[in-house]
Amino acid sequence: MEEKTIAVILGGGQGSRLYPLTKSRSKPAVPIAGKYRLVDIPISNCLNSNIRRIFVLTQFNSASLNRHIKNTYHFDAFSNAFVDILAAEQTLRNSSWFQGTADAVRQSIHHLENHDYEYVLILSGDQLYQMDFKEMLKDHVERDADLTIATIPVNKFDATGFGIMKTDKKKNIVSFVEKPNLDEVEKWKSEVSPEMKAENRDYLASMGIYIFKRQTLLDLFNNNPDATDFGKEIIPKSIEEKMSVISYEYSGYWTDIGTIRSFFDANLELTNDLPKFNLYDNVRQVYTRARLLPASKISGTTLERTVVAEGSIVHASRLEHTLVGIRSRIGSGTTIVNCILMGNDYFTSLEDLKPRNGIPPIGIGERCYIKNAIIDKNARIGNDIRINGGDHLKNGDYGDYVVVDGIVVVTKGGVLKDGTVI
């Protein structure tokens, strides 16, 4: 079954809800967990499920994503495995950008036709989860479904933010609603496992993970040429046309990383003693670029619930509930709490450590206090900086930093001179 499947990862558009992290990169290229990129999650899930033909669709700031995939995913020359980028392109049949999730796949499907396949696995590029697609694919084939939608049980309050599926006793999806209002959500309950029911998770939310029969997908596109979105148009049409649409219920950890707040929370959750997303798994590995960096050096620092990626040099006084990315440099006397440091693209040399024209070197300087912040790559944080993020700060774009929901995001390559207070 896996050898008859092609995976398509939706890279998303401009990613405005993740701004400024998407200011100079596409959403799938956003760094996560210290050393990975968001796109590594769905690709790793595919590889661990023995699905080895993968397309990534993107149209916005795709250079760094292209570079990451080119430098990361190399396969045996005698296999048919690949991870290829498909950017929006002008053709004789279509000259417009991708208009939505379904339109992106429709415009790219002629590339899939160069391969032999029976099933199309469609994934999102901005989710954090570990899932065995072989089980979902097995269920899809055994039930001879036209479309299988991965669903996750949620409570009534969370249900208002998702597409909600109504199923019968055989897990067939009989109706679908996009983000129902709280006063009407009660009628969208479905049968779920006793464990989920005990947690009041009675509503089946779409995870944005679909398996289509090849011919079903082609027919839906041909019969609905103006449909641009899977959730709003293609899925309702498939139910309306009485196709076999089934739910594959997933009860593991899954989170959508579509906003700065969700990105912040998901990353910091990885610093817990037993995080819900397990990077320390012998079987379900998460793959990324092999950078061959040296081990990190830490001197005189108290570490509390902190993850430090390789290649870092840390002289800070205290790091608490913090994720430190590759090649980070943190000066002495500095305290960092509830922060994500994305690290740097290259090491800071001894010569570079000297400030020039008042511009500090790459990294974080001495005697700083930083709380509730995301420091993007290659930022220059001087000495005696004070950043105290929280609800007291007003949202806005202030040039070298942006405030979103109380979180201070220092932009990629941003500069904060000595003594700056936020």
Secondary structure as UniProt FT lines:
FT   HELIX           2..4
FT   STRAND          5..10
FT   HELIX           16..18
FT   TURN            19..22
FT   HELIX           27..29
FT   STRAND          31..32
FT   TURN            33..35
FT   STRAND          36..37
FT   TURN            38..39
FT   HELIX           40..48
FT   TURN            49..50
FT   STRAND          53..58
FT   HELIX           63..72
FT   TURN            77..78
FT   STRAND          82..87
FT   HELIX           101..112
FT   TURN            113..114
FT   STRAND          119..124
FT   STRAND          127..129
FT   HELIX           133..142
FT   TURN            143..144
FT   STRAND          147..154
FT   HELIX           156..159
FT   TURN            160..161
FT   STRAND          163..167
FT   TURN            169..170
FT   STRAND          172..178
FT   TURN            182..184
FT   HELIX           185..188
FT   HELIX           194..198
FT   TURN            199..200
FT   STRAND          203..213
FT   HELIX           214..223
FT   TURN            225..226
FT   HELIX           230..234
FT   HELIX           235..240
FT   TURN            241..242
FT   STRAND          245..249
FT   STRAND          254..256
FT   HELIX           260..269
FT   TURN            270..271
FT   STRAND          297..298
FT   STRAND          302..308
FT   TURN            310..311
FT   STRAND          313..314
FT   STRAND          318..324
FT   TURN            326..327
FT   STRAND          329..330
FT   TURN            332..333
FT   STRAND          335..341
FT   HELIX           351..353
FT   TURN            357..358
FT   STRAND          363..364
FT   STRAND          369..375
FT   TURN            377..378
FT   STRAND          380..381
FT   TURN            383..384
FT   STRAND          386..388
FT   TURN            391..392
FT   STRAND          396..397
FT   STRAND          401..404
FT   TURN            405..406
FT   STRAND          407..410
FT   TURN            412..413
FT   STRAND          415..416
FT   TURN            418..419
//
